[in-house]
């Protein structure tokens, strides 16, 4: 346990029961919904439910220090929570009693309440939770609601009312003894800071795109009096804004939960309140999906997280496989049915019991691993555990500000086991690992150990760390991105979160053009363009003269032609290097290239001149012979033909001012169009051949070395 922090000096004497409250009297809009000072108490079944939770998570002290006994089991019946609000109240009340367990036990002993009242040990947990609520109401009687009465609750309440003066005096002596302005300062500093952050933590809610759209939700909010602002720092009153990391996530001030329920967006499952870390994990998976990829959720989380993953996967035809759904299957199916999730498949086996070669999971390309973690980065642990099906046993460690080493090692072993099993799936191409912990042992430590594991008997490429796929908004996120991690520290705007993305070490040859186009289409970069590739035989039968009329068809034809050219080897045509400044114009280079691509004409193949042909009039250039249209690459004949390239002669200056060329000699390149090998051999040509070359348009530079 962390040392208790000292508070400022008390400037005035305690004069009334109202000054004996554990917490400051704060603005009700920032107060936790579980605090009952404004409501005057809870129904009886909430106290019973909270006592049952406290009994399972309370700290059992050693025998030599045990002054208050809680018994071996509770004897009273525990009713089920009637709704989510009552369940939240019960957990919050139990967690607050757990944080102040030592203080409440001291009050019971110092006031002689525990020794004088004949209360059975199995009711001690009920006394503790009701005593916490009693002092929080400033030791005032409860406004009993018209609910079903529970005998045990009414008996304990009567005893507390009889001893309320002595209980208040014991609390005052405790505050004077520890020199505390408020009893909050008796908590460890880390717990107190989390408690302060939880009161200002915004509400995050994602839009269920299977039932509505982001535009419709924003319009509904504006009709209800909400207004949209640009950033979280501008939130206040009836306002909301878009989250900078997730496109379907809205952010609200912390006190607007009741107002959101009045819009019916929450009751109709169109808007889901959930911690931001769950949305970050789902969007990290979405960025790695293509058209028909399946997703495996290795760990059973809340139905809201499963539904969010299913909503993001509706952009493709893939399915979401959820492992470990052995209990509460009907309840989970009911939630998914209300949210209209139709692409979710529930598996009763745990993730580690499923074979990586299971034929049902061979289409799964991404695995989401969200194991049980210490949740030390969460400021409001009760809300997190309720919304994400967490372990209530973690509340015991979180109430003390630290987690025991034995429990941390147990969590790390299970996390490493899940992540290692995920990398064994041969068809999977990526693994997303997410926790809400601040301990490096649960984050980087687990990832590094998993990367060292090499599956046996598989030819799949090993995994490597990939940079974050989420947009970065601040310098701290950029620094984490340099380590290929996405990390959010706990602050007043969000809970802590850690995400690591592992991808296969694929070589450039294995990444096909189809995969690149599919991912571009999934991100909306190819809107209106069909990336479907025609068959090979159909491409050969296509005529070069037929062109599509519409712009969309033209774009498709250009994409198909580009893919066809990229698959063929062009090194033979690109490896040919002409001498520098051998030609003085680009037209000469073009004609030289055309001559290299066509066979050398023979005298017999040249057309005879027609009799009576008139020469072209003066001032008009001679008409060029029309060449047949060049065939496209896919229409060329497969047979290899020899080609010959004739380069101009090299001229050197003579002695004095007279310049005489060397014997006319050309360098001839011989080879085939299908090979890149060349051979240069000088051969003597006749003067007529040289003049013919000059007439063809090749200009000989007198100083080729310049």
C-alpha positions in Angstrom: 0.0 0.0 0.0 1.2 3.5 -0.8 1.9 5.9 2.1 -1.0 8.2 3.0 -0.6 11.7 1.9 -0.9 14.6 4.3 -3.7 17.2 3.9 -3.7 20.9 4.7 -4.2 22.0 8.3 -7.7 22.1 9.6 -8.6 25.7 10.1 -11.9 25.3 12.1 -13.4 22.9 14.5 -15.9 20.3 13.4 -19.3 21.6 14.4 -21.9 19.4 12.7 -22.5 16.1 11.1 -22.4 17.7 7.7 -18.6 18.3 8.2 -17.9 14.6 8.8 -18.5 13.4 5.3 -15.7 11.4 3.7 -15.7 13.4 0.5 -16.0 17.1 -0.3 -19.5 18.3 -1.3 -19.0 18.7 -5.0 -21.1 19.8 -7.9 -23.8 17.2 -8.6 -23.0 17.3 -12.3 -19.5 16.1 -11.6 -20.4 13.6 -8.9 -20.3 9.9 -9.4 -23.8 8.4 -10.1 -23.3 5.9 -7.3 -23.0 8.6 -4.5 -26.2 8.8 -2.6 -26.0 12.1 -0.7 -28.4 13.8 -3.1 -30.8 10.8 -3.5 -31.2 10.1 0.2 -30.3 6.4 0.0 -30.8 3.3 -2.1 -33.5 0.6 -2.2 -33.0 -2.4 0.1 -32.0 -4.8 -2.6 -29.1 -2.5 -3.6 -27.6 -2.7 -0.1 -27.9 -6.5 -0.1 -26.3 -6.8 -3.6 -23.5 -4.5 -2.5 -22.9 -6.5 0.7 -22.6 -9.7 -1.4 -20.0 -8.1 -3.6 -18.1 -6.7 -0.7 -18.0 -10.1 1.0 -16.2 -11.6 -2.0 -13.7 -8.8 -2.5 -12.9 -7.6 1.1 -9.4 -7.8 2.5 -9.0 -10.6 5.0 -6.5 -9.6 7.6 -4.2 -11.9 9.5 -5.6 -13.6 12.6 -3.5 -11.6 15.1 -4.8 -8.3 13.6 -8.3 -9.3 12.9 -10.7 -7.3 15.0 -13.8 -7.5 12.8 -15.0 -10.9 11.6 -17.0 -11.4 8.4 -17.9 -15.1 8.7 -17.4 -17.9 6.2 -20.5 -17.1 4.1 -23.5 -14.9 3.9 -26.8 -16.2 5.2 -29.2 -13.8 3.5 -30.5 -14.2 0.0 -29.2 -11.9 -2.7 -31.7 -10.7 -5.3 -30.7 -10.1 -8.8 -30.1 -6.5 -10.0 -33.2 -5.2 -11.6 -31.4 -3.1 -14.2 -28.0 -1.8 -15.2 -28.3 1.3 -13.0 -29.0 -0.7 -9.9 -26.1 -3.0 -10.7 -23.8 0.0 -11.1 -24.9 1.4 -7.8 -24.2 -1.9 -6.0 -20.7 -2.3 -7.4 -19.8 1.4 -6.8 -21.1 1.1 -3.2 -19.1 -2.1 -2.6 -15.9 -0.6 -4.1 -16.2 2.6 -2.0 -16.6 0.5 1.2 -13.5 -1.5 0.1 -11.4 1.6 -0.3 -12.3 2.7 3.2 -12.4 -0.7 4.9 -9.7 0.1 7.5 -11.4 3.4 8.3 -14.9 1.9 8.7 -13.6 -0.9 10.9 -11.8 1.6 13.1 -15.1 3.6 13.5 -17.0 0.5 14.4 -14.4 -0.4 17.1 -13.8 3.1 18.4 -17.6 3.8 18.8 -18.2 0.4 20.6 -20.8 -0.3 17.9 -19.3 -3.7 16.9 -18.9 -4.9 20.5 -22.2 -3.7 21.9 -24.5 -4.8 19.1 -25.2 -8.5 18.8 -24.9 -8.7 15.0 -24.0 -12.0 13.4 -20.7 -12.3 11.5 -22.5 -13.0 8.2 -24.1 -9.6 8.4 -20.9 -7.7 9.0 -20.4 -7.0 5.3 -23.9 -5.5 5.2 -23.1 -3.3 8.2 -19.9 -2.0 6.5 -21.6 -0.9 3.2 -24.5 0.7 5.0 -22.1 2.5 7.4 -20.3 4.0 4.4 -23.6 5.2 2.8 -24.8 6.4 6.3 -21.8 8.8 6.8 -21.9 9.9 3.2 -25.5 11.0 3.9 -24.1 13.0 6.8 -25.6 10.6 9.3 -29.1 11.6 8.3 -32.0 9.1 8.0 -32.7 7.5 4.7 -35.7 8.5 2.7 -37.1 5.0 2.4 -38.4 4.4 -1.1 -41.6 2.4 -1.7 -39.8 -0.8 -2.6 -39.8 -4.3 -1.2 -38.5 -4.3 2.4 -35.7 -6.7 3.4 -35.7 -7.5 7.1 -31.9 -7.6 7.5 -31.5 -4.2 5.9 -34.1 -2.6 8.2 -32.5 -4.2 11.4 -29.0 -2.9 10.6 -30.4 0.5 9.7 -32.1 0.8 13.2 -28.8 0.0 14.9 -26.9 2.6 13.0 -29.5 5.3 13.8 -29.2 4.5 17.5 -25.4 4.9 17.4 -25.2 7.8 14.9 -23.8 10.3 17.5 -21.0 7.9 18.6 -20.2 6.9 15.1 -19.9 10.6 14.0 -17.6 11.3 17.0 -15.4 8.4 16.1 -15.0 9.7 12.6 -14.2 13.2 13.9 -11.5 11.7 16.2 -10.0 9.9 13.2 -9.8 13.0 11.2 -8.1 14.9 14.0 -5.7 12.1 14.7 -4.5 12.0 11.1 -4.7 15.8 10.6 -6.9 15.4 7.6 -9.1 18.1 6.0 -11.1 15.3 4.3 -10.9 11.6 4.7 -10.1 11.3 1.0 -6.5 12.0 2.0 -6.3 8.8 3.9 -6.3 7.0 0.6 -3.1 6.2 -1.4 -2.2 9.1 -3.7 -2.6 7.0 -6.9 -6.1 6.0 -5.8 -7.0 9.6 -5.0 -5.8 10.9 -8.3 -7.8 8.2 -10.2 -10.8 9.2 -8.2 -10.4 12.8 -9.2 -9.8 11.9 -12.9 -12.9 9.7 -12.9 -15.1 12.6 -12.0 -14.0 14.6 -15.1 -13.6 11.7 -17.5 -15.7 12.3 -20.7 -18.4 9.9 -22.0 -17.4 8.0 -25.1 -20.1 6.5 -27.3 -19.8 4.8 -30.6 -22.4 4.8 -33.3 -24.0 1.4 -34.2 -23.8 1.7 -38.0 -25.9 -1.5 -38.3 -29.0 0.4 -37.2 -28.2 4.0 -38.1 -25.5 6.3 -39.4 -23.3 9.0 -37.9 -25.1 11.7 -39.7 -28.5 10.6 -38.4 -27.2 10.4 -34.8 -25.8 14.0 -35.1 -29.1 15.2 -36.5 -31.0 13.6 -33.6 -28.7 15.2 -31.0 -29.0 18.6 -32.6 -32.8 18.3 -32.6 -32.6 17.5 -28.8 -30.7 20.7 -28.1 -27.1 19.4 -28.4 -24.5 21.3 -30.4 -21.3 20.0 -32.0 -17.9 21.5 -31.1 -14.5 20.9 -32.7 -12.4 19.5 -29.8 -12.7 17.8 -26.4 -11.4 20.9 -24.7 -14.5 22.8 -25.8 -17.0 20.4 -24.2 -19.4 21.9 -21.8 -23.2 21.9 -21.3 -25.2 20.1 -24.1 -22.3 19.6 -26.5 -20.5 16.8 -28.2 -17.5 16.3 -30.6 -16.0 13.7 -32.8 -13.1 11.6 -31.5 -9.7 12.3 -33.2 -8.8 8.6 -33.4 -12.0 6.8 -34.3 -14.4 8.0 -37.0 -17.6 6.6 -35.4 -16.9 7.7 -31.8 -18.6 10.7 -30.2 -17.4 12.4 -27.0 -19.8 14.0 -24.4 -19.3 15.8 -21.1 -19.4 13.4 -18.1 -22.7 14.7 -16.7 -24.9 14.1 -19.8 -25.6 10.4 -19.3 -29.2 11.0 -18.2 -29.8 13.4 -21.1 -28.6 10.8 -23.6 -31.1 8.3 -22.2 -33.8 10.8 -22.9 -33.0 10.9 -26.6 -33.7 7.1 -26.8 -30.4 6.6 -28.7 -29.1 4.5 -25.9 -32.2 2.4 -25.2 -32.6 1.7 -29.0 -28.9 0.6 -29.2 -28.1 3.2 -31.7 -25.5 4.8 -29.5 -23.3 2.6 -27.2 -21.4 4.1 -24.2 -18.1 2.3 -23.8 -14.5 2.9 -22.8 -12.4 4.4 -25.6 -9.8 1.7 -25.4 -12.3 -0.9 -26.8 -13.0 1.3 -29.8 -9.3 1.8 -30.5 -8.8 -2.0 -30.6 -11.7 -2.5 -33.0 -10.5 0.2 -35.3 -7.0 -1.2 -35.3 -8.4 -4.5 -36.6 -10.6 -2.8 -39.2 -7.5 -1.1 -40.8 -6.1 -4.6 -41.5 -9.1 -6.1 -43.1 -9.8 -6.6 -46.8 -13.0 -7.7 -48.7 -13.7 -11.2 -47.3 -11.5 -11.6 -44.3 -12.7 -13.1 -41.1 -11.8 -12.0 -37.6 -11.1 -14.1 -34.5 -11.7 -12.5 -31.1 -9.6 -14.7 -28.8 -11.1 -13.5 -25.5 -14.7 -13.2 -24.4 -15.3 -9.5 -23.8 -18.6 -7.6 -23.4 -21.3 -7.9 -26.0 -20.8 -4.2 -26.8 -17.2 -4.9 -28.0 -18.3 -7.9 -30.1 -21.0 -5.8 -31.6 -18.6 -2.9 -32.4 -16.2 -5.4 -34.2 -19.2 -6.8 -36.1 -20.3 -3.3 -37.2 -16.9 -2.4 -38.5 -16.7 -5.8 -40.3 -20.0 -5.2 -42.2 -18.0 -3.3 -44.8 -16.6 -6.7 -45.9 -18.2 -10.1 -46.2 -16.2 -11.6 -43.4 -17.4 -13.0 -40.1 -16.4 -12.5 -36.5 -15.6 -15.6 -34.5 -15.8 -15.2 -30.7 -14.1 -17.8 -28.6 -14.9 -19.0 -25.1 -18.7 -18.4 -25.1 -19.7 -21.2 -22.7 -21.7 -19.3 -20.1 -24.4 -16.6 -20.6 -24.7 -17.6 -24.2 -28.3 -16.7 -24.4 -27.8 -13.3 -22.8 -25.0 -12.5 -25.3 -27.1 -13.6 -28.2 -30.0 -11.4 -27.0 -27.7 -8.3 -26.9 -26.3 -9.1 -30.4 -29.9 -9.6 -31.7 -31.0 -6.2 -30.3 -28.0 -4.6 -32.1 -28.8 -6.4 -35.3 -25.4 -8.3 -35.5 -25.7 -11.0 -38.2 -22.1 -11.8 -38.9 -21.1 -13.1 -35.5 -20.3 -16.8 -34.7 -20.0 -17.9 -31.1 -17.6 -20.8 -30.2 -17.9 -22.6 -26.9 -14.2 -23.7 -26.9 -11.6 -21.4 -25.3 -9.1 -19.9 -27.7 -6.1 -22.0 -26.6 -8.1 -25.2 -27.1 -8.8 -24.5 -30.8 -6.4 -26.0 -33.3 -4.7 -23.4 -35.5 -5.5 -25.6 -38.6 -9.3 -25.7 -37.8 -11.0 -25.6 -41.3 -13.7 -23.2 -40.1 -11.1 -20.6 -39.3 -8.9 -20.7 -42.4 -10.4 -17.5 -43.7 -9.5 -15.6 -40.6 -6.7 -13.1 -41.4 -6.7 -11.0 -38.2 -6.8 -12.1 -34.6 -7.8 -9.7 -31.8 -6.2 -10.6 -28.5 -7.7 -8.7 -25.5 -6.8 -10.8 -22.5 -7.6 -10.1 -18.9 -5.3 -7.4 -17.6 -4.7 -5.6 -14.3 -6.6 -2.5 -15.6 -4.2 -0.2 -13.8 -4.6 2.4 -16.5 -8.3 2.7 -15.8 -9.5 5.6 -13.7 -13.1 4.3 -13.2 -12.6 0.6 -12.6 -16.2 -0.2 -11.7 -17.5 1.2 -15.0 -14.8 -0.6 -16.9 -15.5 -4.0 -15.2 -19.2 -3.8 -15.7 -19.1 -2.7 -19.4 -16.3 -5.1 -20.4 -17.1 -8.2 -18.3 -14.0 -7.8 -16.3 -12.9 -9.6 -13.1 -14.5 -8.1 -10.0 -11.6 -9.5 -8.0 -9.3 -6.9 -9.4 -11.2 -4.3 -7.4 -9.3 -5.4 -4.2 -5.9 -4.5 -5.7 -7.2 -1.4 -7.4 -8.6 -0.1 -4.1 -5.1 -0.2 -2.7 -3.4 1.5 -5.6 -1.2 -1.5 -6.6 -1.4 -5.1 -7.7 0.3 -7.9 -6.0 3.3 -9.5 -7.7 1.7 -13.0 -7.7 -1.4 -11.8 -9.4 0.6 -9.8 -11.9 2.7 -12.9 -12.8 -0.5 -15.0 -13.2 -1.9 -12.4 -15.6 1.3 -12.2 -17.6 1.4 -16.0 -18.1 -2.1 -16.1 -19.4 -1.5 -13.1 -21.7 1.6 -14.7 -23.2 -0.2 -18.0 -23.7 -2.9 -16.4 -25.6 -0.6 -14.3 -27.8 1.7 -17.2 -28.6 -1.3 -19.4 -29.6 -2.4 -16.6 -31.9 0.9 -16.5 -33.9 0.5 -20.3 -34.5 -2.4 -19.8 -36.9 -0.7 -20.3 -40.4 -3.4 -18.4 -42.4 -3.5 -15.4 -40.1 -1.7 -12.3 -41.4 -1.9 -10.0 -38.4 -2.5 -10.0 -34.6 -3.7 -7.0 -32.6 -2.9 -7.1 -28.9 -4.6 -4.7 -26.5 -4.5 -4.1 -22.8 -5.5 -1.3 -20.3 -2.5 -1.7 -18.1 0.5 0.6 -17.4 2.8 -2.3 -16.4 5.5 -3.0 -19.1 5.4 -6.7 -18.1 1.9 -6.9 -19.5 2.6 -4.8 -22.6 6.0 -4.7 -24.2 7.3 -7.7 -22.2 4.6 -10.0 -23.5 4.9 -8.8 -27.1 8.7 -9.3 -27.2 8.5 -12.8 -25.8 5.8 -13.7 -28.3 7.9 -12.5 -31.2 10.7 -14.8 -30.2 8.4 -17.8 -30.6 8.8 -19.7 -33.9 6.0 -22.2 -34.8 7.2 -25.6 -35.9 6.0 -27.4 -39.0 4.8 -24.3 -40.8 6.2 -22.4 -43.8 4.5 -19.1 -42.9 6.6 -16.0 -42.5 7.4 -14.9 -38.9 5.8 -11.9 -37.3 7.2 -8.4 -36.8 6.0 -5.3 -35.1 4.2 -2.8 -37.3 3.7 0.9 -36.7 0.3 2.0 -35.4 -2.6 2.2 -37.9 -4.4 4.9 -36.0 -4.0 8.6 -36.5 -1.5 10.2 -34.1 -2.7 13.4 -32.4 0.0 14.5 -29.9 3.8 14.2 -29.4 3.5 11.4 -26.8 1.7 9.3 -29.4 4.4 10.1 -32.0 7.2 9.0 -29.6 5.4 5.7 -29.0 4.9 5.2 -32.7 8.7 5.3 -33.1 8.7 2.2 -31.0 5.9 0.7 -33.1 3.4 0.9 -30.3 0.2 2.9 -29.7 -0.1 4.0 -26.1 -2.4 6.4 -24.3 -1.5 7.3 -20.7 -4.3 7.7 -18.1 -5.4 11.3 -18.0 -8.4 13.5 -17.5 -9.6 12.8 -21.1 -9.2 9.0 -21.4 -8.2 5.9 -19.6 -4.9 4.3 -20.3 -4.5 2.0 -23.3 -1.8 -0.1 -25.0 -2.0 -1.5 -28.6 0.6 -3.5 -30.5 0.1 -4.7 -34.1 2.0 -7.8 -35.3 2.1 -8.6 -39.1 3.8 -11.2 -41.2 7.2 -10.5 -42.7 6.0 -10.9 -46.3 8.5 -10.3 -49.1 7.7 -7.9 -51.9 7.1 -10.7 -54.3 4.3 -12.3 -52.2 2.3 -9.0 -52.0 0.1 -9.2 -55.1 -1.5 -6.3 -56.9 -4.9 -7.7 -56.1 -4.1 -7.3 -52.3 -3.0 -3.7 -52.8 -6.1 -2.8 -54.8 -8.3 -4.6 -52.3 -6.9 -2.6 -49.4 -7.2 0.6 -51.4 -10.8 -0.2 -52.2 -11.5 -1.0 -48.5 -10.2 2.5 -47.6 -12.4 4.2 -50.2 -9.5 5.2 -52.6 -11.0 3.5 -55.7 -14.6 4.8 -55.5 -16.5 4.0 -58.7 -13.8 1.9 -60.2 -14.2 -1.9 -60.5 -10.9 -3.6 -59.6 -12.0 -6.9 -61.0 -9.4 -8.4 -63.3 -10.6 -10.0 -66.6 -9.5 -13.6 -67.5 -6.3 -14.1 -69.4 -8.1 -15.5 -72.5 -10.5 -12.6 -72.6 -7.6 -10.1 -72.5 -6.0 -11.9 -75.5 -9.2 -11.7 -77.5 -9.8 -8.0 -76.7 -9.1 -5.8 -79.7 -6.9 -2.8 -79.4 -9.2 -0.6 -81.5 -12.2 -1.0 -79.2 -12.2 1.6 -76.5 -14.8 2.1 -73.7 -17.0 5.2 -74.0 -17.6 6.1 -70.4 -15.0 7.5 -68.1 -15.5 4.7 -65.5 -14.8 2.0 -68.2 -11.8 3.9 -69.4 -10.4 3.9 -65.9 -11.0 0.2 -65.6 -9.2 -0.4 -69.0 -6.3 1.7 -67.8 -6.0 -0.3 -64.6 -6.1 -3.6 -66.5 -3.5 -2.5 -69.0 -1.3 -1.2 -66.2 -1.5 -4.6 -64.4 -0.7 -6.4 -67.6 2.4 -4.3 -68.3 3.7 -4.7 -64.7 3.6 -8.4 -64.9 5.8 -8.6 -67.9 9.6 -8.2 -67.9 10.6 -4.9 -69.4 14.3 -5.1 -68.6 15.3 -6.0 -72.1 13.9 -2.8 -73.5 15.0 -0.5 -70.7 18.6 -1.8 -70.4 19.7 -0.4 -73.8 21.7 2.8 -73.4 22.5 5.1 -76.2 25.7 7.2 -76.4 25.4 10.6 -74.8 24.5 13.4 -77.2 24.4 11.0 -80.1 21.3 12.6 -81.3 20.4 16.3 -81.2 16.7 16.0 -80.8 14.1 13.9 -79.2 12.6 13.0 -82.6 15.8 11.3 -83.6 15.7 9.2 -80.4 12.1 8.2 -81.1 12.9 7.2 -84.7 15.9 5.2 -83.4 13.7 3.3 -81.0 11.1 2.6 -83.7 13.9 1.3 -85.9 15.1 -1.0 -83.1 11.7 -2.4 -82.6 11.1 -3.3 -86.3 13.1 -5.7 -88.4 15.4 -4.4 -91.0 13.7 -4.1 -94.4 15.1 -5.9 -97.4 15.3 -4.5 -100.9 12.7 -7.0 -102.1 10.2 -5.9 -99.4 10.4 -2.3 -100.4 7.4 -1.1 -102.5 8.2 -0.1 -106.1 7.7 3.5 -107.1 4.7 4.2 -109.2 5.2 5.7 -112.7 4.1 9.2 -113.0 4.4 10.0 -109.4 4.8 13.7 -108.8 7.4 15.1 -106.4 6.0 17.1 -103.5 5.7 20.8 -104.1 8.4 23.2 -102.9 8.1 24.3 -99.3 6.2 21.2 -98.2 8.0 18.4 -96.4 7.9 15.1 -98.1 5.0 12.9 -97.0 6.1 10.3 -94.5 5.2 6.7 -95.1 2.3 5.6 -92.9 3.2 2.9 -90.5 0.7 0.3 -89.3 -0.5 0.8 -85.8 1.7 -0.8 -83.2 0.2 -3.8 -81.4 -0.3 -3.7 -77.7 1.9 -5.8 -75.5 -0.7 -8.5 -74.9 -1.4 -8.8 -78.7 2.2 -9.4 -79.8 3.2 -12.7 -81.2 4.9 -15.0 -78.8 7.6 -16.0 -81.3 11.0 -14.3 -80.8 12.3 -12.2 -83.8 15.8 -11.0 -84.3 16.3 -7.2 -84.2 19.2 -5.1 -85.4 20.1 -1.6 -84.1 22.5 0.5 -86.2 24.2 3.4 -84.4 25.8 6.4 -86.2 29.6 6.4 -86.8 32.0 8.1 -84.4 33.9 11.1 -85.8 37.3 12.2 -84.5 39.1 15.5 -85.5 41.9 15.3 -87.9 45.3 17.1 -87.9 45.3 20.9 -88.3 42.1 22.4 -89.6 41.2 19.6 -92.0 38.9 17.0 -90.6 38.6 13.6 -92.2 36.4 11.0 -90.8 37.7 7.5 -89.9 36.5 4.7 -92.1 32.8 4.5 -91.9 32.0 1.8 -89.4 28.8 1.2 -87.4 28.3 -0.6 -84.2 25.6 -3.2 -84.7 23.6 -4.7 -81.9 22.2 -8.1 -82.5 19.8 -10.0 -80.3 16.2 -11.0 -79.8 13.3 -9.0 -78.4 12.9 -11.5 -75.6 16.5 -11.4 -74.3 18.4 -8.6 -72.6 21.8 -9.9 -73.7 23.6 -7.7 -76.3 26.7 -7.9 -78.4 28.4 -4.9 -80.2 30.5 -5.7 -83.2 31.8 -3.3 -85.7 30.9 -3.9 -89.3 31.8 -1.9 -92.4 28.9 -0.5 -94.4 28.8 1.1 -97.8 28.6 4.8 -98.3 25.1 4.4 -99.7 24.1 2.7 -96.5 25.6 5.6 -94.6 23.7 8.1 -96.7 20.5 6.1 -96.2 21.0 6.4 -92.5 21.5 10.1 -92.8 18.3 10.5 -94.8 16.4 8.6 -92.1 16.9 11.5 -89.8 19.9 10.5 -87.7 22.2 13.6 -87.3 25.9 12.9 -86.8 27.5 15.2 -84.3 30.9 16.3 -85.3 32.2 16.2 -81.7 30.4 13.3 -79.9 32.6 13.5 -76.9 31.3 17.1 -76.0 
